[in-house]
Amino acid sequence: MRIIILGAGRVGESVVDSLVSEQNDITVIDTDARRLRALEERYDLRGLVGSGVDPVVLEEAGARDADMLIACAALDETNLVCCKVAHRLFNVPTRIARVRSQAFRHGSELVDKEGFAVDRVICPEESLTRYIFKLIEYPEALQVREFAGGLACLVSVRAVAGAPLVAHSIAELRECAPDVAMRIVAIYRRFEDEPDRFIACDGATRVEPGDEVFVLAARDDIPRVLKALHRDEHRAPQGRPRRKVQRIMIAGGGRVGLRLAQELAAAPAGFHVKVVEQDAERCTALAGQLPHEVLVLNGDVTDENLLEDESIETVDLFLALTNDDENNIMSSLLAKRLGARRVLALINRRSYAELMHGTQIDIALSPAQAMIGELLAHVRQGDVQAVHSLRRGVAEGLEIVARGDRKTSRIVGRTVRDLKLPAQAHFGLIVRGLPDPLAVVDAEAEAGEAAPPREPQVIIPKADTVIESNDHVVIFVPHKRLIRDVEKQFRVSAAFF
């Protein structure tokens, strides 16, 4: 694809890093020549110095032949106007904009073709907040990713010795947990003096303590999946009684910290929230924007005395969400040492995130990785409904809709054992019965005589399960180089159209 990216900041760089390795023709526009030179030295792309709202600059960037524009500059208005110019003057087919303002939500009249002509609005703060909320809902998980509108989930969890499924082979899972329908799609195992290594899963593969296990299951089954892999039935971790996440401390009162604190305060769960911010003026602003139940503290999150005075040992979840990677890392390590049950650090630099993964920091979260899947869904070929970037961009979870029939599709009408997917691509689950927006409404349906729609169901397929048209298939791909082979299998022939 020919892709124009406006903005060479952190988000733009993360988008480039994800897309440039997939044989896309990328041009990056930015007013900062130094940033562009740094990107050109690291990646195979073209940099263009200028303003993205200038038609001359867009034309020089190749807008007339571009397949997609991704506007992720620092200012909302720049991104919105760029999309409008790209649509009006160059008819760029797909236009995506990063917008922080709540007034320009996806689906708003302001961003439709009569407005700013944005096909997809992406808000990093919203993506992060949604992601963190899932981790609060399932505190044992390292990641929680949703498919099929939330009916199915992919979770990763650290296997704990003594949990029911740990030290057993995958073939024994049905005996160990007969009431849980799930599919283990990948295991990443720790080795001494080496990074985690991908372990291909088959019936003989054993789940070992310390493994990071990726599991696909229906949303309603996720608590039982986590219990089977992470919780010891005979003793609570570290001898502590189990409890839900209630006490939360947020380090950093920036956009992400404020948004998360507002949503936590409004949640019916009754969270006890503290926000620690170093800037006194910002604290005053936070106190005015947050309800009185949220305690705003002025102080340094790397101050051991402050954390002890605020009873860090009683905190269920410590969230380091400042704009400084080093502060987030140090405050998380300190909070963990002082007794916080679980810590999450927001880390922008990919190299830092890789270093911290699997250490005393329970979750090292890259903000770009939390939202990059929303962009990838537009880049992938075929009817791709959802994409989630995993393992810091190395792996992906894909939700693809099976289209066509047995004559026009390599998937529809065939059993799982007959599919010719790449060897390491793991066929996870099927969601069947979802509404089909491409279905033709016949006369009987219009007259109200058609049968009522069936309830969607999540199916953990067996080897003889037959794929039907409009099935939402979720596939785990451990290496991005396999993506094109997976897309090729789901492609329908011209006869289908």
Residue, then its C-alpha position, 0 to 999 in steps of 0.5 A: m500500500r501507498i501510505i502517507i503519515l503526517g507527524a513524526g512524533r512518538v505515535g507516528e514513529s510507532v506507526v512507521d515501525s509497524l507498517v514499514s516491515e510489511q512492504n508498504d510504500i511510506t512517506v512521512i510529512d513533518t515540519d521537523a527536519r531532524r525527526l525526519r532524518a532520524l526516521e530515514e536513517r532507521y527505516d526504508l521510507r521517504g521524509l518530506v519537510g512541510s505542513g500536512v495541510d498544504p495541498v502542494v506538500l500533500e501532492e509532492a508526498g504522492a497524495r494522488d496515488a495514495d491508498m491511505l492517509i494517517a494523520c497523527a500530528a500533535l494538534d487535532e486541527t492539523n489532523l482534521v484539516c489534513c484529512k479534509v484536504a486529502h479527501r476534497l482535492f486528492n480523493v485519498p480512499t482511507r483517511i485516519a486521524r488521531v484526535r484527542s477532543q471528545a467533540f470529534r468522536h468516531g461517528s460524529e457528523l463533524v467527521d463524516k464526508e460532509g464534515f472533516a471526511v475522517d474514516r476513522v478517529i483514533c484517540p490514544e488516551e481513550s485506547l489506553t483507558r479502555y485497555i487499562f480498564k480491562l486489566i482492572e477487570y481481570p487483575e491476573a491478566l497481562q493483556v486482555r484483547e477483545f474480538a467480535g464486539g467483546l464476545a470473545c477475548l484473547v488473554s495472556v497470563r503468567a502461569v503460576a506453580g500450583a494452578p490447576l492447569v500448570a505442569h500439565s500438557i495441553a492434551e490434558l486440559r479438558e480433564c483438568a478443567p472440564d467446564v472451561a472451553m478455551r484454546i491455548v494458542a501460544i506460550y512464551r517461555r523464559f530461558e536464562d540469559e535469553p529473551d522469552r522464546f515462542i513455543a509452538c503449541d500442540g497436544a504434547t506441549r506442557v504449561e510450565p510455571g513462569d510461562e506467558v500463556f496466550v488463551l482464546a475463550a468466550r468472555d464469560d469463561i475468562p475468569r475461569v481461564l485465569k483461575a486455572l492458570h494463575r491461581d493456586e487453589h490451596r493458597a493465595p499468592q504470597g500468602r495474601p487473601r484474594r481480593k478484587v482491585q479496589r484501591i488504585m494509585i495513579a502516578g501522573g495527572g496528565r491527559v491519560g491520568l485525568r481521563l482514567a481517574q474520571e472514568l474510575a470515579a464514575a464506575p459503579a465498582g466504587f474504586h478508591v482512587k488517588v492521583v499523585e502529580q508533581d506540578a502544583e498548578r496541575c494539581t489545582a486543575l485536577a482537583g477542579q475537574l475530578p469529583h471530591e472522592v478522588l484524592v489529588l496529592n502534590g508530590d514526587v512519585t519516586d519519593e519513598n516517604l510519600l508512598e509509605d505515608e499514603s500506605i502503598e502496601t494497601v494499594d491493589l494497583f499502582l499505575a505509573l502514567t507520567n510522560d517520563d519513562e524513567n520516572n514510570i519505571m523507577s516509581s513502579l519498581l519502588a511501589k512494588r518493593l514497598g508492597a503494592r500488589r500489582v504495578l503497571a508502567l507506561i513506557n514509550r520507548r520500545s527498548y525500555a518496554e522490552l527490558m522491563h517485560g517480565t521483571q518486577i514490573d507486572i505490566a510494561l505498557s506501550p501507549a502506541q501498541a495499545m492503539i496500533g491495532e485500530l490502524l492495522a485493521h484498515v491496512r490488512q487485506g480481506d474483511v478484517q474486523a479487528v487486529h491486536s498487536l501483541r508481544r511489542g509488535v512481533a505477533e498479532g491476533l486477527e479477527i477475519v470474516a469468512r466470505g464466499d462459498r466452497k467454490t470461491s473461498r479456500i475457507v468456507g465449506r471446509t473443515v479446520r483440518d483441511l485449511k492450509l494456514p501457515a504452520q505456526a498460525h494458530f486457528g483459535l476460535i469461531v464466533r458464529g451468528l453475528p449480523d452480516p452487514l453484507a447480507v441481501v435482505d429478501a422479500e420475506a425478510e422485508a415482510g417480517e416472515a423470515a426466521p428470527p436471527r440466532e444468538p451469536q455463539v463462541i465455538i472452540p473448533k475441533a478438527d472436523t468443524v466446518i467453516e460457514s460463510n460470515d463466521h468470524v474467525v480469530i487467528f493468532v499469528p506469532h510472526k508478522r511475516l505470516i500475515r500475508d499467507v493468512e490473508k491469502q487463504f481468506r481471499v475470495s475469487a472474482a467469481f464471488f463478486 
